[in-house]
Amino acid sequence: DLMKIGIIAPSNSIIGEKNVKIFNEAIKLFEDNGFEIIVGKNVFSDSECYCGTVEEKLEDIYDVTSKAKYIICATGGINSNNILDKLDFNRIKNNIFIGNSNPVLLFNALLSINKQVSYIGPNIKTIGKNKSQFSIDCIKNIINKKNIILTEEPNIIINKGIGIGIAYG
């Protein structure tokens, strides 16, 4: 069974030949690792200063979240706050979002309104740029509900123990 990942652009869009190439390299890496990828049709929108309109962002959010539980943001940027007052939070309450930078505004709203878990992690552009198998493995752990924290470098432990709580971005 393929693991489904949806991709949206709540902040900036993926614009320019170089960025599209990086994006497509990430998609290939996901597909090579057994994922089915569902890309929002407005991820490449060049409207509204290359961020996409609020309506385009909402259209992608509702469409992609109806097809995949796990949603990764295409990139960071600006303007995810523009969707917050128009977003129907109830429609996306069962999805899990992953990304970083500006989309964390959306994640904080999801937590506040829906008590919904999101993960601050790599976006698609970062995965494509770094060709990061490590990031793919971390996302697999999230989907497979393995509460294992992977690290690429040795950890320095200051106080041994277990921390439990909510991390705010």
Buried (B, 14 or more C-beta within 10 A) or exposed (E): EEBBBBBBBBBBBBBEEEBBEBBEBBBEBBEEEEBBBBBBEBBBBEEBEBBBBBEBBBBBBBBBBEEBEBBBBBBBBBBBEBBBEEBEEEEBEEBBBBBBBBBBBBBBBBBEEBEBEBBBBBBBBBBBBBBBEBBBEBBBBBBEEEEEEEEEEEEEEEEEEEEEEEEEB
